[in-house]
Amino acid sequence: MKQSHIEAGEQKTYVFAADQPALILFSGGTSGKAKGVLLSNSNMNALAKEVISQVTPDPNSDSMLCILPFFHGFGLGISLHPVLLAGGCCILIPRFSPQEFATAIIKKKPTYIAGVPTLFEGFLRNKKIQKMNLSFLKDAFCGGDVTPPTLVRRFNSFVKLHGGTATLREGYGLTECVTACSLMPVSSYKEGSVGLPFSTIEIKTVNPETLEEKAPGCSGEICIKGPTVMLGYHQQAEESAQALRVHKDGTLWLHTGDLGYLDEDGFLFFQQRLKRIIKSSGYTVYPTQVEVVLNSHPMVEESCVIGVPCPYKIQKLKAFIVLRQTVSSEKEMATEIKNYVTQNLIKWSVPAEIEFCASLPRTKVGKIAHLVLERQEKEKSQAG
């Protein structure tokens, strides 16, 4: 890639290498201190080619609704860069909110939309969208947070009922590989999965301590190899060495800090941030797994589960829940929800406490900020 610059009558040529740093994106910081992720020109273009191969946008007619912030990999690497590279149109929305998301869809009728689960919930609830013909919509992509299977089913049914063919396709990724590295194929859907790796990406799960590769169906740390893997963390050599490691095969792998597994067909299943695991009575509990069950209850709109100190169990589970509508007795509803979890998970996964709230705290890109809730609970405990 070359860039010409005229200065004082003299032409200067700048040559940019594919592996040269292009930008720094800061990780979301939902599970620790935010770090500057150093990405190359090649990283960005490799992902763009993968996205283009998935959607094959028509430069003359196709558009992408860009509501995700461009300081985040999902917004920049999925919504903006690939579409511009393919010659498509980007519809820029300055304010990040479910209402703005829905309003833009009504006015602009984009062929592609990408967002976090919160935005698609707002899409389904919008009364004006409920009156629309959605045949203009070709594809919809959801990521950035765990996508409840109930949301996927509701979205797909809603679009079909309103004349469309688009389905909500889940993906998985992280800023350390620009953003998405896997996506649910159009031809097949596996509930709970985050799809298949992109064609240039390899994914495996390993024992975090021994780096031994796990067999299909066995949980381990998700590791990624491919052209979208970052150069490293900006000015953080030690952190970079922890994340980027050479394995026995002699190649460099990105350690994601996420727990998951691959099935026999190569579909990836994300389970949990490794650092977010809760130990209760000696048993390992995955908050994300509990949240999926909670969110499948017809009265639960969304939830967040954290571990709080307990003299007997060391940690106990506390669930923060937003209900779809008000109830006459929160105590009775809490009992009903606990019984519901008991029917679906082992008893150690049942929340000891349930707190109903009007909304949950979020990061700037719309993820539920569980660290905020943990900090609030810690402050309460210290004050008491």
C-alpha positions as CSV (number, residue, x, y, z in Angstrom):
1,M,0.0,0.0,0.0
2,K,1.4,3.4,-1.0
3,Q,0.5,6.9,-0.1
4,S,1.8,10.0,-1.8
5,H,2.3,13.4,-0.2
6,I,3.2,16.7,-1.9
7,E,5.4,18.9,0.2
8,A,7.2,22.0,-1.1
9,G,6.9,20.8,-4.6
10,E,8.5,17.5,-3.9
11,Q,6.7,14.2,-4.0
12,K,7.3,11.7,-1.2
13,T,6.2,8.1,-1.2
14,Y,5.4,6.2,2.0
15,V,5.3,2.4,1.9
16,F,3.3,0.5,4.5
17,A,4.1,-3.1,5.2
18,A,1.3,-5.7,5.8
19,D,2.6,-6.6,9.2
20,Q,3.1,-2.9,10.2
21,P,1.0,-1.7,13.2
22,A,-2.2,0.0,11.9
23,L,-4.1,0.8,15.0
24,I,-4.6,0.2,18.7
25,L,-7.9,-1.0,20.0
26,F,-8.5,-1.2,23.7
27,S,-10.1,-4.4,25.1
28,G,-13.5,-4.1,26.7
29,G,-12.1,-4.4,30.2
30,T,-15.1,-6.5,31.4
31,S,-12.8,-9.0,33.2
32,G,-9.8,-7.0,34.1
33,K,-7.8,-3.9,33.3
34,A,-8.2,-2.7,29.7
35,K,-5.2,-3.3,27.5
36,G,-4.1,-1.7,24.2
37,V,-4.4,-4.3,21.4
38,L,-1.9,-3.7,18.6
39,L,-3.3,-4.7,15.3
40,S,-1.6,-4.7,11.9
41,N,-2.8,-3.8,8.4
42,S,-2.8,-7.5,7.6
43,N,-4.9,-8.3,10.7
44,M,-7.7,-5.9,9.6
45,N,-7.7,-6.9,6.0
46,A,-7.7,-10.6,6.7
47,L,-10.8,-10.3,8.8
48,A,-12.4,-8.1,6.2
49,K,-11.9,-10.7,3.5
50,E,-13.6,-13.3,5.8
51,V,-16.6,-11.1,6.4
52,I,-17.0,-10.3,2.7
53,S,-16.9,-14.0,1.9
54,Q,-19.8,-14.6,4.3
55,V,-22.1,-11.8,3.1
56,T,-20.9,-11.1,-0.5
57,P,-22.3,-7.5,-0.4
58,D,-23.6,-5.9,-3.6
59,P,-21.9,-2.5,-4.0
60,N,-24.9,-1.1,-5.8
61,S,-27.6,-1.9,-3.3
62,D,-26.3,-3.3,0.0
63,S,-25.8,-1.4,3.2
64,M,-24.6,-2.1,6.8
65,L,-26.1,-0.4,9.8
66,C,-23.2,0.8,11.9
67,I,-24.3,1.5,15.4
68,L,-21.5,-0.3,17.3
69,P,-18.7,2.1,18.4
70,F,-15.7,2.2,16.1
71,F,-13.3,2.2,19.1
72,H,-14.4,-1.4,19.4
73,G,-13.3,-4.3,17.2
74,F,-16.9,-5.4,16.5
75,G,-17.9,-2.0,15.2
76,L,-14.7,-1.3,13.2
77,G,-13.8,-4.8,12.1
78,I,-17.3,-6.1,11.2
79,S,-19.6,-3.2,10.5
80,L,-17.3,-0.6,8.9
81,H,-14.1,-1.8,7.3
82,P,-15.3,-4.9,5.3
83,V,-18.3,-3.1,3.9
84,L,-16.2,-0.1,2.7
85,L,-13.6,-2.5,1.2
86,A,-16.4,-4.3,-0.7
87,G,-17.8,-1.0,-2.0
88,G,-21.0,-1.1,0.1
89,C,-22.7,1.6,2.0
90,C,-22.3,2.2,5.8
91,I,-25.1,3.8,7.7
92,L,-23.5,5.6,10.6
93,I,-25.5,6.0,13.8
94,P,-23.8,8.3,16.4
95,R,-25.7,7.2,19.5
96,F,-25.5,3.7,20.8
97,S,-28.9,2.7,22.1
98,P,-31.7,0.1,21.3
99,Q,-34.0,3.0,20.3
100,E,-31.5,4.5,17.8
101,F,-30.9,1.0,16.5
102,A,-34.6,0.4,15.8
103,T,-35.2,3.9,14.4
104,A,-32.4,3.6,11.9
105,I,-33.7,0.2,10.7
106,I,-37.2,1.8,10.1
107,K,-35.8,4.8,8.2
108,K,-32.8,3.3,6.3
109,K,-33.9,-0.3,5.7
110,P,-30.3,-1.7,5.8
111,T,-29.6,-5.1,4.2
112,Y,-27.2,-6.1,7.1
113,I,-27.3,-5.4,10.8
114,A,-24.8,-6.3,13.5
115,G,-25.1,-5.7,17.2
116,V,-25.1,-7.0,20.8
117,P,-28.0,-8.9,22.3
118,T,-29.5,-5.8,23.9
119,L,-29.9,-4.1,20.5
120,F,-31.9,-7.1,19.1
121,E,-34.1,-7.2,22.2
122,G,-34.9,-3.5,21.4
123,F,-35.5,-4.4,17.8
124,L,-38.2,-7.0,18.7
125,R,-40.0,-4.7,21.2
126,N,-40.2,-1.8,18.9
127,K,-43.9,-1.2,17.9
128,K,-43.0,0.4,14.5
129,I,-40.8,-2.5,13.5
130,Q,-43.6,-4.9,14.4
131,K,-45.6,-3.3,11.6
132,M,-42.8,-3.5,8.9
133,N,-42.2,-5.8,6.0
134,L,-38.6,-7.1,6.6
135,S,-37.9,-8.6,3.2
136,F,-35.1,-6.0,2.7
137,L,-33.0,-7.6,5.5
138,K,-30.5,-10.2,4.2
139,D,-28.5,-11.1,7.4
140,A,-28.1,-10.2,11.0
141,F,-25.1,-10.8,13.2
142,C,-25.0,-11.0,17.0
143,G,-21.9,-11.0,19.3
144,G,-20.1,-9.1,22.0
145,D,-21.9,-11.0,24.8
146,V,-23.7,-14.3,25.3
147,T,-26.7,-14.6,23.0
148,P,-29.6,-16.4,24.7
149,P,-31.0,-19.2,22.4
150,T,-34.5,-17.8,23.1
151,L,-33.5,-14.5,21.5
152,V,-32.3,-16.3,18.4
153,R,-35.6,-18.2,18.1
154,R,-37.7,-15.2,18.7
155,F,-35.8,-13.0,16.2
156,N,-35.9,-15.7,13.5
157,S,-39.6,-16.3,14.0
158,F,-40.3,-12.5,14.0
159,V,-38.4,-11.9,10.8
160,K,-40.1,-14.8,9.0
161,L,-43.5,-13.6,10.2
162,H,-42.8,-10.2,8.7
163,G,-41.8,-11.4,5.2
164,G,-38.0,-11.7,5.7
165,T,-35.5,-14.5,5.4
166,A,-32.6,-13.3,7.6
167,T,-31.6,-15.2,10.6
168,L,-29.7,-14.1,13.6
169,R,-26.2,-15.6,13.3
170,E,-24.1,-15.8,16.4
171,G,-20.3,-15.3,16.4
172,Y,-17.4,-15.4,18.8
173,G,-14.3,-13.4,19.0
174,L,-12.2,-10.9,20.9
175,T,-10.3,-7.7,20.3
176,E,-7.0,-9.7,20.3
177,C,-8.0,-11.1,16.9
178,V,-9.7,-7.9,15.8
179,T,-13.1,-9.3,16.6
180,A,-15.0,-12.3,15.3
181,C,-13.2,-15.6,14.5
182,S,-16.2,-17.9,14.2
183,L,-19.7,-17.5,12.9
184,M,-22.8,-19.7,12.8
185,P,-23.3,-20.9,9.2
186,V,-26.6,-20.1,7.4
187,S,-27.1,-23.8,6.4
188,S,-27.1,-25.2,9.9
189,Y,-27.8,-24.0,13.5
190,K,-26.6,-25.6,16.7
191,E,-28.2,-24.2,19.8
192,G,-25.7,-22.9,22.3
193,S,-22.9,-22.8,19.8
194,V,-21.1,-19.7,18.5
195,G,-20.5,-21.3,15.1
196,L,-17.6,-22.6,13.0
197,P,-14.2,-21.0,12.7
198,F,-13.5,-18.8,9.6
199,S,-11.7,-20.5,6.8
200,T,-8.3,-19.0,7.7
201,I,-8.7,-19.5,11.4
202,E,-7.8,-22.6,13.5
203,I,-9.3,-23.0,17.0
204,K,-8.5,-25.6,19.6
205,T,-9.0,-26.0,23.3
206,V,-6.2,-26.9,25.7
207,N,-5.5,-27.5,29.4
208,P,-4.4,-24.0,30.5
209,E,-1.5,-25.3,32.6
210,T,-0.1,-28.1,30.4
211,L,-1.3,-26.8,27.0
212,E,-2.4,-30.4,26.2
213,E,-5.0,-30.3,23.5
214,K,-8.5,-31.4,24.5
215,A,-10.6,-33.9,22.7
216,P,-14.0,-33.0,21.1
217,G,-16.6,-32.3,23.8
218,C,-14.0,-31.6,26.5
219,S,-13.7,-28.1,28.0
220,G,-10.5,-26.2,27.9
221,E,-9.0,-22.8,27.2
222,I,-9.9,-21.6,23.7
223,C,-6.8,-20.9,21.6
224,I,-6.7,-19.3,18.2
225,K,-4.3,-19.3,15.3
226,G,-4.6,-17.3,12.1
227,P,-3.9,-14.0,10.2
228,T,-6.1,-11.9,12.5
229,V,-4.2,-12.6,15.7
230,M,-2.7,-9.4,17.2
231,L,0.9,-8.3,17.2
232,G,0.7,-8.0,21.0
233,Y,-0.3,-5.6,23.7
234,H,1.0,-2.1,23.4
235,Q,4.0,-1.5,25.7
236,Q,3.1,-4.6,27.8
237,A,5.6,-7.3,27.0
238,E,4.8,-9.5,29.9
239,E,1.0,-9.5,29.1
240,S,1.8,-10.2,25.5
241,A,3.9,-13.2,26.3
242,Q,1.1,-14.6,28.4
243,A,-1.4,-14.3,25.6
244,L,0.8,-15.2,22.7
245,R,2.5,-18.6,23.1
246,V,4.4,-21.0,20.8
247,H,3.0,-24.5,21.2
248,K,4.6,-27.9,20.5
249,D,3.5,-27.6,16.9
250,G,6.0,-24.7,16.6
251,T,3.3,-22.1,15.8
252,L,2.0,-19.1,17.7
253,W,-1.4,-19.4,19.4
254,L,-3.5,-16.7,21.0
255,H,-4.7,-17.7,24.5
256,T,-8.1,-16.2,24.9
257,G,-8.7,-16.7,28.6
258,D,-12.1,-18.2,27.7
259,L,-13.4,-21.7,28.5
260,G,-15.1,-23.7,25.8
261,Y,-15.1,-26.8,23.7
262,L,-15.4,-28.0,20.1
263,D,-17.8,-30.7,19.1
264,E,-17.3,-33.6,16.7
265,D,-18.4,-31.3,13.8
266,G,-16.0,-28.5,14.7
267,F,-18.6,-26.2,16.1
268,L,-17.3,-24.0,19.0
269,F,-19.2,-23.7,22.3
270,F,-18.2,-20.8,24.5
271,Q,-18.8,-21.5,28.2
272,Q,-17.2,-18.9,30.4
273,R,-14.4,-16.4,31.1
274,L,-11.8,-18.5,33.0
275,K,-11.4,-15.7,35.6
276,R,-15.2,-15.6,36.1
277,I,-15.6,-19.2,37.4
278,I,-17.3,-19.4,40.9
279,K,-16.3,-22.0,43.5
280,S,-19.2,-22.8,45.8
281,S,-18.9,-25.6,48.3
282,G,-15.9,-26.9,46.4
283,Y,-17.9,-27.2,43.2
284,T,-17.1,-25.2,40.0
285,V,-20.0,-23.1,38.8
286,Y,-20.2,-21.3,35.5
287,P,-22.2,-18.1,35.8
288,T,-22.8,-17.9,32.1
289,Q,-24.5,-21.4,32.2
290,V,-26.8,-20.2,35.0
291,E,-27.6,-17.0,33.1
292,V,-28.6,-19.0,30.0
293,V,-31.1,-21.0,32.1
294,L,-32.4,-17.9,33.9
295,N,-32.9,-16.1,30.6
296,S,-34.9,-19.0,29.3
297,H,-37.6,-18.4,32.0
298,P,-40.5,-16.6,30.3
299,M,-40.6,-13.8,32.9
300,V,-36.8,-13.0,32.7
301,E,-35.6,-10.4,30.3
302,E,-31.9,-10.6,31.3
303,S,-29.7,-11.6,34.2
304,C,-26.3,-11.5,35.6
305,V,-24.9,-14.0,38.2
306,I,-21.9,-13.2,40.4
307,G,-20.2,-14.9,43.4
308,V,-20.5,-13.2,46.8
309,P,-18.7,-14.3,50.0
310,C,-20.3,-16.9,52.2
311,P,-18.9,-18.2,55.5
312,Y,-20.1,-21.7,54.9
313,K,-19.8,-22.1,51.1
314,I,-16.8,-19.7,50.6
315,Q,-18.9,-18.2,47.7
316,K,-22.6,-18.3,47.0
317,L,-24.4,-17.3,43.8
318,K,-26.3,-14.1,43.6
319,A,-28.5,-13.4,40.6
320,F,-29.5,-9.9,39.4
321,I,-32.6,-10.1,37.3
322,V,-34.6,-7.8,35.1
323,L,-38.2,-9.0,34.7
324,R,-40.2,-8.5,31.5
325,Q,-43.1,-7.1,33.6
326,T,-43.9,-6.2,37.2
327,V,-45.2,-8.9,39.5
328,S,-47.4,-8.8,42.5
329,S,-44.9,-10.7,44.7
330,E,-41.2,-10.6,44.1
331,K,-40.7,-13.2,46.8
332,E,-42.9,-15.7,45.1
333,M,-41.2,-14.9,41.7
334,A,-37.8,-15.5,43.3
335,T,-38.9,-18.9,44.6
336,E,-40.4,-19.8,41.2
337,I,-37.1,-18.9,39.4
338,K,-35.0,-20.9,41.9
339,N,-37.2,-23.9,41.4
340,Y,-36.9,-23.4,37.6
341,V,-33.0,-23.5,37.9
342,T,-33.2,-26.5,40.2
343,Q,-35.0,-28.4,37.4
344,N,-32.3,-27.6,34.8
345,L,-29.0,-27.5,36.7
346,I,-27.3,-29.1,39.7
347,K,-28.2,-27.7,43.1
348,W,-24.9,-25.8,43.5
349,S,-25.9,-23.7,40.5
350,V,-29.1,-22.4,42.1
351,P,-28.7,-18.7,43.1
352,A,-28.9,-18.4,46.9
353,E,-30.0,-14.7,46.5
354,I,-32.0,-13.0,43.8
355,E,-32.2,-9.3,43.4
356,F,-34.7,-7.8,41.0
357,C,-33.7,-4.5,39.3
358,A,-34.9,-2.2,36.6
359,S,-31.7,-2.5,34.5
360,L,-28.2,-3.9,34.6
361,P,-25.0,-1.9,34.3
362,R,-23.3,-2.0,30.9
363,T,-19.9,-1.3,29.3
364,K,-19.6,1.2,26.5
365,V,-20.3,-1.5,23.9
366,G,-23.4,-2.8,25.6
367,K,-22.0,-5.9,27.5
368,I,-23.4,-6.5,31.0
369,A,-20.7,-5.2,33.3
370,H,-20.5,-7.9,36.0
371,L,-17.5,-6.3,37.5
372,V,-19.6,-3.3,38.5
373,L,-22.1,-5.6,40.3
374,E,-19.2,-7.4,42.1
375,R,-17.7,-4.1,43.2
376,Q,-21.1,-2.8,44.5
377,E,-21.6,-6.0,46.5
378,K,-18.1,-5.7,47.9
379,E,-18.7,-2.1,49.0
380,K,-22.0,-3.2,50.6
381,S,-20.3,-5.9,52.5
382,Q,-17.6,-3.6,53.7
383,A,-20.1,-0.9,54.8
384,G,-22.2,-3.5,56.7
